[in-house]
Amino acid sequence: MNQGDLAAAVAEVIGGKKGDAAKAVEAVVDAIRDGLKRDGKVAITGFGSFETVRREAREGRNPRTGKPVQVAASTTVKFKPGKGLKDALNGGA
């Protein structure tokens, strides 16, 4: 499922236009992105939490040549599913 599919699903559930649902989905994604930039963590009760994690610079290997390469430091996002999502995926409510 991509962002367009998600917007279509939301439009179907609320009985609205796909364009309006697409704006709502985009607003939610933007809010999550802004929250991660600002606070480093976004928690959605029953769904899960997103949290930024800093990866330090390190030395890796080029898989083709085996030569060492420098991997730059970066910030990434980890997702931890909440109880409601886990239950839904494992046959619960």
C-alpha positions as CSV (number, residue, x, y, z in Angstrom):
1,M,0.0,0.0,0.0
2,N,1.4,3.4,-1.0
3,Q,0.2,6.9,0.0
4,G,-2.3,7.0,-2.9
5,D,-3.8,3.7,-1.8
6,L,-4.0,4.9,1.8
7,A,-5.8,8.1,0.7
8,A,-8.3,6.0,-1.4
9,A,-8.9,3.7,1.6
10,V,-9.5,6.7,3.9
11,A,-11.9,8.3,1.4
12,E,-13.9,5.1,1.2
13,V,-14.2,4.8,5.0
14,I,-15.2,8.4,5.5
15,G,-17.3,8.6,2.4
16,G,-15.4,11.7,1.1
17,K,-13.5,12.7,-1.9
18,K,-10.1,11.0,-2.6
19,G,-8.5,14.5,-3.1
20,D,-9.6,15.6,0.4
21,A,-8.5,12.3,1.9
22,A,-5.1,12.7,0.1
23,K,-4.7,16.1,1.7
24,A,-5.5,14.6,5.2
25,V,-3.0,11.7,4.7
26,E,-0.3,14.2,3.6
27,A,-1.0,16.4,6.6
28,V,-0.6,13.4,8.9
29,V,2.7,12.4,7.3
30,D,3.9,16.0,7.5
31,A,3.0,16.2,11.2
32,I,4.9,13.0,11.9
33,R,7.9,14.2,10.0
34,D,7.8,17.6,11.8
35,G,7.4,15.9,15.2
36,L,10.4,13.7,14.6
37,K,12.5,16.7,13.6
38,R,11.4,18.7,16.6
39,D,11.1,16.1,19.4
40,G,12.7,13.0,18.0
41,K,9.7,10.8,18.9
42,V,6.1,10.5,17.8
43,A,3.7,8.1,19.5
44,I,0.3,7.1,18.2
45,T,-1.7,5.2,20.9
46,G,-2.8,1.8,19.7
47,F,-0.6,2.0,16.6
48,G,3.0,2.5,17.6
49,S,5.8,5.0,18.0
50,F,8.4,6.4,15.7
51,E,11.8,7.5,17.1
52,T,14.9,9.0,15.6
53,V,18.2,7.2,16.2
54,R,21.7,8.5,15.5
55,R,24.1,6.3,13.6
56,E,27.7,7.2,14.0
57,A,30.2,7.2,11.1
58,R,31.8,3.9,10.6
59,E,33.9,1.9,8.2
60,G,32.1,-0.5,5.9
61,R,33.1,-2.8,3.0
62,N,32.2,-2.6,-0.6
63,P,30.5,-5.9,-1.3
64,R,31.7,-6.1,-4.8
65,T,35.4,-5.3,-4.2
66,G,35.8,-5.9,-0.5
67,K,37.6,-2.6,-0.1
68,P,36.9,-0.5,3.0
69,V,34.7,2.5,2.5
70,Q,33.6,5.3,5.0
71,V,29.9,5.3,5.8
72,A,28.9,8.8,6.9
73,A,27.0,9.5,10.2
74,S,23.2,9.7,9.7
75,T,19.9,9.9,11.5
76,T,17.3,7.2,10.9
77,V,13.9,6.3,12.2
78,K,12.9,3.2,14.1
79,F,9.3,2.1,14.5
80,K,8.0,0.1,17.4
81,P,4.5,-1.3,16.9
82,G,1.9,-0.7,19.7
83,K,-0.2,-3.4,21.4
84,G,-3.3,-2.6,19.3
85,L,-1.3,-3.1,16.0
86,K,0.4,-6.3,17.2
87,D,-3.0,-7.7,18.3
88,A,-4.6,-6.9,15.0
89,L,-1.8,-8.6,13.1
90,N,-1.9,-11.6,15.2
91,G,-5.6,-12.4,15.0
92,G,-6.8,-10.3,17.9
93,A,-9.3,-7.5,17.9
